Amino acid sequence: MTDAILGPGIDATSSAGHAPALKVRGYWQTVGFRLRYDYVTLFFAAVIATIALAAIFAPLLAPFDPNATSMIYRLKPIGYRNFLLGTDELGRDMFSRLLYGGRMSLTMGLVPVIVATTIGGTLGVVAGFLGNRVNMVIMRTVDIFYAFPSVLLAVAISGTMGGGMANGLIALTLVFTPPLCRVAETATTQVRNLDFVEAARASGASTASIIVHHILGNVLAPVFIYASSLISVSILLAAGLSFLGLGVEPPTPDWGLMLSTLRQAIYVQPLVCALPGAAIFITSLAFNLASDGLRHAMDVRL
């Protein structure tokens, strides 16, 4: 018996004297099959997992207290004595601060996207399914946020509310909610009049039941794909807010804040000063390319 792959979701199994039998995979089986052989996506997913595990187990991996200062050892180069990645302007161990800073950066990257996906997705599904005045009120409100660039809007909200991690999370959530709402509304509008939805209406199913059992399954994929692409943007925006003094406050380790405090020492220890920027770049790149591979795997048209 031989197996031949006809497509990403179909297997053809043939045997002597019998016609090939088609075996159709389910949607998530097809997604898993595509991801299994997408080595670029798997590599960057492994990078993300490594960064996340390093941040989670920072207390076990960090050789020093990230906030312990020593003016004797300030701005030491990479590999100096017990300081694997050197020290910053206050003599704090850079390796320890990068590990703990990953916690803040990942939190600022993931939490706003998760909350915005929940709020924006719910509003988008309601607006797309109910239509009429409900759609007009929700989507016109969303359009107000589209009048401002995301970076300017995040800075304006954080500047108005003041610095701090909580206010930064709120600002980023407000920035990401409108585009996610738009994606959910567009996807819902495309499926709300299809035959299976009309059949559910004819059977007497309630609006909530139709949304939960028939609409969400077709809306979650595009919303999830778009939300995953926003994680890298959220990390960059959060780093920018911290760099401007509108995000995480010192002495809490944060990659963006570390860039800000080290910028005056760039001519003394340029490699040490570049480490937080490299961490931001690698993490954002990993999330961006992993989300691109996920989009390809979840798009049944490709």
N, C-alpha and C positions, 0 to 999 in steps of 0.2 A: 504494500500500500504506500502510496506517495502522497505527500501533502504539498500543495502549491498555493501560494498566497496571491489571490487575485486583486486584492485591494486592502486598504487599511482596516476594513471591517468585515472581510469575507475570506473564508478558507474554502478551497475546493479539494475534496477528498475523493480519490478515485481508486478503484480496485479492479482486478481482472474480470472482464465480462460485465461490468456495471458502469453506468454513467456516473460522472462526478456528482457528488452530493455537496450541496452548498451549506456551509455553516456560517450563519451571520452572527457576528459579535454584537454585544450590547454597546451602548454609547461609552460607558466608563471603561469597558474592556478595551475598546478601540483607543481611548485616550491613554490607558496604561501601556498598550502595545506600542503606540507611537513614542511615548516617553522612554520606554525601555531601550530603544535603539537611537535615541537622540543624545549622543554622548556629550555634546556641548552643554545642553541643558542639565544633564546629570552632573557634569563637572561643576558648573556654577551653583547647582543646588547643594553639592557637597561643600563648596566654599561658604555658602550661607549657613549651612549646618555647623561648620567648624567655627565660624564667627559667633554664632548664637551660643554654642556650647562653651566657648571661651568666655563669653560675657556672663553666662549663668554660673559657671564655676570659677569666676574671678577671685573670690576669697581663697580658694584652694590653689590657684595658679599664680597669684600675685606674690612676688617675693618680699614686697615692702608695703607699708601703709600708703595708699595713694595720696594722702593729705599730709604726710610727714615731711616737713621742710628741713633743709640744712644749707645754710648759706656757704658752708665750706665746699659743698659739692655742687654748686649751681652751674648749669650749662656745661656739664661734662659730656664728652663725645660718646658715640655708640661704642659699646664694649669696654667702657672704663670700669675697671675693677669688677664689682658685683652688679653694676648697672648695665643690664644687657642692651638697652636702647638709649643709654645716656640719661641725663636729667634735664629738667626744665629750668626756668628762670629763678625758681625758689628752691632748687635742689631736690625736687620730688622725682621719684623714679618714673620714667616715661613708660616703661613696659607695664607697670602696675596701673598707671593712669589710663593707658590705652585700653586695658582690659575692662576697667570699671567704666570708662567712657563709652565703651560699646553698649553697656546696659542702657545708658541714657539715650544714645543715638538710635538704637533699635526700638526702644520704647516710643520715642518721638516719631519714629518712622511707621510703626505698626499700629499703635493705638488710634491716631487720628483717622487712618484709612479704614480700620475696622468699624469705628463709630460712624464715620461718614457713609460707609457702605450700608450700614443698618438704617440710618435715618434717610439718606438719599434714595436708597433702593425702595424703602417703604413708600416714600412720597411719590417716587416715579411710577411704581406699580399702581398706586391708587389713582394718580392723575391719568395714566394711560388707559386704565380699565374703565373708569367712570366717565372720563371725557367731559365735554360740555363746560359748564362753569367751573367745576372742580379743577379740571385740567387748566383752564385759563388762569385761575387764581394762583395755583401752585407754580405753573411754568413761568408766568409773568414775574412772580417773585424771584424765581431762580434767575431769570434774565437780568435782574438788577445786579446780581453778583458778577455776571459775565461782563459788565461794563468796566471792570477793573482787572488789570493783570494780576495773576495769582501771587506773585512776589510782593507787589505793592499792597495788595489787600491783606496779606499776612502781616506785613510790617505795620500797616495802619491799625489793624485790630490789636496787635500786640502792643504797639505804642500807646494806644488808647487805654487798654486794660492794665498796662504795666508789665514789667518783666516777670519771669518765673516760669517754672515748668508747666504748671496747671494752665496759666494763661496762654502759653505757647501751644499746648494741646488743643485748647478751645479755638484758637486762631486757625490752626491747620485744619481742624475739623470743619470749620465754617468755609474754608477755602475749597475743600474737596467734596463737600456735600452737593453743590450745584451740578458739577459735571456728572457725578454718579447718578443723580436724580434724572438728568437728561438721558443717559444711557438706558436706565431702567424704563423710563417713559417710552422711549423709541421702541425698545424690544417688546414692551407690553402692547403697544399700538399695533405692532405687526402681527400679533397672534390672537388678539381679543376677538376677532371676527372669523377665525378659522372654524372648520366644521366641528371639531371635537369640543370647542367652547360653546358653539351654538347648540350642540347636542346636550351639553350639560345644562344650559339654560332651559331647553325644552323639557328636560326631565324634572325641572323644579328645584334644581340645586341653588343654594343661597349664594350671594355675591362672595362672601368670605370663603365658602367651600370651593367655589370655582377658582378663586385666586390661589388658594393654598394647594389645591390638588391638580390644577390644570395650567395655571399661568406661571407660577414660580419655577417649575421645572424647566420652562423654556426661557426664562429671564435670567436665572442665576448664572448660567455660563458666560454670556457677554458681560454681565456686571462683575463677575469674579475676575475675568480676564482683565478688564479695564482697571479694577481695583488693584490687582497685583502689579500693574505697571505704574501705579501712583506711589508705591512704597519707596522707590528710589527717589522720586521727586520730593516726597515727604522728608526723607533723610537729608536731602540737600537744603530744603527750605528750613528745616529745624537747625541745621548747622549754620545757615546764614543768620537766623534770628539770634542764636547764641553768640555768633561773631559780632553782631551789632549790639549785644548787651540786652536783647529783648527775649532771650530764651532762658536756658538753665543758668542759674546764678552761681558764682564762685563761693566756696572752693570745690563745689561738686564737679567731678571729672566729666567732661563732655568734649567730643572731638571738635566741634565748632568753637567752643569757648577756649580750648587749648590752642587752636590756631590764632585766636585773637590775642591771647596773652603772650604768645611766643613770637608774634610778628616783629617786635622790636629787636629780637635777638637773631634775626635771620642771617645777619652778616657775621655773627659769632659762631653759631652752630647751624648751618643751613640744613644739614641732613636731619638733625633732631627736630628742627622746626617743621620739616616737611612730613614727618611721620603722621600727625593727625589728618593732614590732607590726603595722604596716601590711603589711610584707613577709610576715609569717606569715599574716595574714588573707587577703591576695590569693592566696598560693600554696595555702593550704588550701581556699579557696573554689573555685579553678580545678580542683584535683584532685577535689573533691567533685562539682561539676557535670559535669565531664567523665566521671567514673565513672557518674553517673546517666544520662547520654546513652548511654554504652556499654552499660549494663544494658538500656536500652530497645531498643537496636539488636540485642542478642544474645538477647533474649527472643522466641522465635518465636511465643509465644502472644499477643503484643500486636499 
